[in-house]
Amino acid sequence: MPNDFNQQIIDEFRANKGRLTGMFENARLVLLTTTGARSGKPHTTPVGYLPDGAERILVIASAGGSPRHPAWYHNLLAHPEVTVEDGAFVYRARAEPLTGEERDQAFARAVESDPGWAAYQEKTTRLIPVVALYEIPADGPPTFNAGSLGEAVKVVHDAFRRELALLRQEIAGAGTALGAQLRVNCLTFCHGLHNHHTGEDLGLFPMIEARHPESAPVVALLREEHERIAALVEELRRVVADPADPAAVRAEVERLTTELEAHLTHEEEQLIPLLG
């Protein structure tokens, strides 16, 4: 993509905390900043990604089926430590190209979820690389794309809302079989939501109770909501197991959506005024 086109996407992505319009409205994108292999300067590129469990995401160096690898791929080969912006968080990651069977299986999952990847591979004689981006644990708290804790709560919640909307759309079009990548998408969402609620239970809620003792009844109610959602998440994990029944998955996702949307709204109403 031309650099000016990329810059428009980067600007909109950052301004709207990961939300995009137009042709990329329903796409999973991150901003990937690499270090130039020759220049040593940072270069930021919007790239599509695939969820791949708790520890990593996958990006594909398709370059639209170009005969050459994209510049960002050469950069990360030279400098494997990169920066990832996902709309809600900014984090450092270690880039590791997949090889052999692991690469082939990941690419097959990508093709199953979007045949466009296969079209790109057919256009070129090079083997299109698949790269895993492993988050490097930070020494301190996560870096939110927000100016306050209250805004951070809203930004993270909106990221879950966007991903859940994508899952519902994908499951609605799954037909009679749930693809391998769609199962991974569901399980990755479940893990992310579990981690988010665990972080609130162990970190955010105790901090709020210490600063605002009068909030204890509200926090207790939010903890109860977390428990109800955790039960729904476990049931979704169960029905997503292979072989998965798309109708059963669809029903559980709708149950989770109803409960989660109510909880997120309730939490925002109660906590954002306290957090600023």
JOWORA-V653104 format. One line per field, one symbol per residue. psi: psi as a letter, one per 40 degrees, with the letter a starting at -180 (. if undefined). A space follows every 10 residues. Layout:
psi->???
//
This chain:
psi->iidddddddd dddddffehi iaeedfihii hhhihhddde iihhhhiiih ifadeiihih gdffeieiii ddddddddge hihhheddih iiihhhhiib dddddddddd dddheddddd ddeieihhih hhhhhhhida iihigieidd dddddddddd dddddddddd ddeebeihid dddddddddd dddddddddd ddcddddddd dgdeeddddd dddddddddd ddddddddee ihhihddddd dddddddddd dddddddddd dddde.
//
